[in-house]
Amino acid sequence: MQKKERFRLFLDYFTTHFPQPETELQFGNAYELLVAVILSAQCTDKRINAITPTLFERFPDPQSLAASTAEEVFSYIRSVSYPNNKSKHLVGMARMLVEEFGGEVPATVEELQRMPGVGRKTAHVITSIIFNQPTMAVDTHVFRVSHRLGLVPRTATTPLAVEKSLMPYIPKELVPKSHHWLILHGRYICLARTPKCHECPLTHFCKYYEQLQKKKAA
């Protein structure tokens, strides 16, 4: 099957069956999403959603967070992964937001990446969800699912390589949605250790499933 056909089947299925995907992180504005995404690195959305209500009650805006200390922030996020580093990143991010961006989350990847704790993936999540820009954030789910489905080549061994392999085949208006489709499919169906192929609606064009069937038949 040609790659274009795989992409067509992927996009056709999700635009039909899941036309309005959304992030599972809970947030009320761009600042809250930025905080949540920084916290979510190597941590589940469920865990982040459990701690952010109290965190946002104490720090409802960049100004209050910027005026705090890493030690105080740590006391609110101690249950997430790498709380020491994330505490420092959050305070540093908030201070830069206030001092350089007037408390407003910037709309470009370049500006976002200047802030502590904000890498390419986080910047792409913000520009995609908040500003509806055609940016593809590649996390572990996107990386795994895109390889298994055969959307990207085996030689795409880095997040950036996966991003560059995906982008030419997805219409710009569908890039933000495709990001969520790949993540949610990886989170609930195409699991890392035990993928639920028996539940998957995409096996008819999945390279991983095709290889499994060949092994069974051998």
C-alpha positions in Angstrom: 0.0 0.0 0.0 1.3 3.4 -0.9 1.9 5.9 1.9 -0.6 8.4 0.4 -3.3 5.7 0.6 -2.4 5.0 4.3 -2.7 8.7 5.1 -6.0 8.9 3.2 -7.4 6.0 5.2 -6.2 7.4 8.5 -7.7 10.8 7.9 -10.9 9.5 6.4 -11.5 7.3 9.5 -10.9 9.9 12.1 -12.6 12.8 10.3 -15.7 10.6 10.1 -15.7 9.0 13.5 -13.9 11.5 15.7 -14.2 14.9 14.0 -13.6 17.1 17.1 -10.8 15.7 19.2 -9.5 17.6 22.2 -6.7 17.5 24.6 -7.4 15.7 27.9 -5.5 18.2 29.9 -7.9 20.5 31.7 -7.3 24.2 31.4 -9.2 27.6 31.2 -6.8 29.7 29.2 -3.4 29.7 27.4 -1.5 30.3 30.6 -3.1 27.3 32.3 -2.5 25.1 29.3 1.2 26.1 29.2 1.6 25.2 32.9 -0.2 21.9 32.4 1.9 20.9 29.3 5.1 21.7 31.1 4.0 19.6 34.0 2.8 16.7 31.7 6.3 15.8 30.5 6.8 12.1 31.3 3.6 12.2 33.4 0.0 11.2 32.7 -2.7 13.8 32.0 -4.8 12.2 34.7 -2.1 13.0 37.3 -1.7 16.6 36.0 -5.5 17.2 36.1 -5.6 16.0 39.7 -3.1 18.6 40.9 -3.8 21.7 38.7 -7.0 22.9 40.3 -5.2 23.6 43.6 -2.2 24.9 41.7 -4.3 27.3 39.6 -6.2 28.4 42.7 -3.0 29.5 44.3 -1.4 30.8 41.0 -4.3 32.0 38.9 -2.1 34.1 36.5 1.5 34.5 35.4 2.0 37.4 37.8 1.2 35.3 40.9 3.4 32.4 39.7 6.3 34.8 38.9 6.2 36.2 42.4 6.5 32.8 44.0 9.5 30.5 44.5 10.4 27.1 43.2 10.2 25.8 46.8 6.6 26.9 47.1 5.6 25.6 43.7 7.2 22.3 44.6 4.8 21.8 47.5 1.9 21.8 45.0 3.4 19.5 42.3 5.5 17.1 44.4 3.5 14.1 43.1 4.4 14.7 39.4 7.6 13.4 37.7 10.7 15.5 38.2 9.0 18.1 40.5 12.3 19.9 41.3 13.1 20.8 37.8 9.5 21.5 36.9 9.1 23.9 39.8 12.1 25.9 38.6 10.9 25.9 35.0 7.4 27.1 36.0 8.7 30.0 38.0 11.2 30.9 35.3 8.6 30.6 32.6 6.2 32.9 34.5 8.8 35.5 35.1 9.7 35.6 31.4 6.0 35.8 30.5 5.5 38.8 32.7 8.8 40.6 32.0 9.1 40.0 28.3 5.6 39.2 27.0 3.3 41.3 29.2 1.8 38.3 30.8 0.5 37.0 27.5 1.4 33.6 26.1 3.2 34.2 22.8 1.9 32.7 19.6 5.1 31.6 17.9 7.1 28.5 18.4 10.3 30.5 18.5 9.2 32.8 21.3 7.7 29.9 23.3 10.9 27.9 23.1 12.8 30.8 24.8 11.1 30.0 28.0 12.3 27.6 30.7 10.7 24.1 30.4 9.4 24.8 26.9 10.8 22.6 24.2 9.6 22.0 20.6 6.9 19.6 21.6 5.4 21.9 24.3 5.6 24.9 22.0 3.8 22.9 19.2 1.0 21.9 21.6 0.4 25.5 22.6 0.5 26.9 19.0 -1.8 24.0 17.9 -4.4 24.1 20.6 -4.5 27.8 21.5 -3.7 29.4 18.2 -4.9 26.6 15.8 -1.6 26.6 13.9 -0.5 23.6 11.8 2.2 22.4 14.2 2.6 18.7 15.0 3.7 17.9 18.5 5.4 14.5 18.5 5.3 12.7 21.9 5.8 9.0 22.6 2.2 8.1 21.4 2.5 10.0 18.1 6.0 8.5 17.5 4.8 4.9 18.2 1.5 5.0 16.3 2.8 6.8 13.2 5.5 4.1 12.9 3.1 1.2 13.5 0.6 2.4 11.0 3.3 2.9 8.4 2.8 6.6 8.1 6.5 7.3 8.6 9.6 5.3 7.6 11.7 3.3 9.9 14.5 5.8 9.3 12.5 8.5 11.2 14.2 7.7 14.5 13.7 11.1 16.2 10.7 13.2 17.0 11.8 15.9 14.5 12.2 13.3 11.8 8.7 11.9 12.5 7.3 15.5 12.4 8.9 16.1 9.1 7.6 12.8 7.7 4.0 13.4 8.7 3.6 17.1 7.8 3.7 16.8 3.9 0.8 14.3 3.9 -1.6 16.0 6.2 -3.7 19.0 5.1 -2.8 22.1 7.2 -6.3 22.4 8.6 -6.1 18.8 9.9 -2.7 18.9 11.5 -4.0 20.1 15.0 -6.6 17.3 14.9 -4.2 14.7 13.7 -2.0 15.4 16.6 -4.8 14.5 19.0 -5.9 11.5 16.9 -2.5 9.9 17.1 -2.1 10.6 20.8 -5.6 9.3 21.8 -5.2 6.2 19.6 -1.9 5.5 21.2 -3.2 6.1 24.7 -6.3 3.8 24.5 -5.8 1.4 21.6 -2.3 1.2 20.2 -0.7 0.7 23.6 3.1 0.4 23.9 3.4 -3.1 25.4 0.0 -4.7 24.6 -1.7 -3.0 21.7 -5.4 -3.8 21.4 -5.3 -4.9 17.8 -8.6 -6.9 18.3 -10.3 -3.5 19.0 -8.5 -1.4 16.5 -10.5 -0.1 13.5 -7.3 0.6 11.6 -5.9 -2.9 11.1 -6.8 -3.0 7.4 -3.9 -0.6 6.7 -1.7 -1.0 9.7 1.9 -2.2 8.9 2.4 -3.5 12.5 -0.8 -5.7 12.3 0.2 -6.9 8.8 3.5 -8.1 10.2 1.8 -9.8 13.1 -0.4 -11.7 10.7 2.5 -12.8 8.6 4.3 -14.1 11.7 1.2 -16.1 12.7 0.9 -17.6 9.2 4.6 -18.6 9.0 
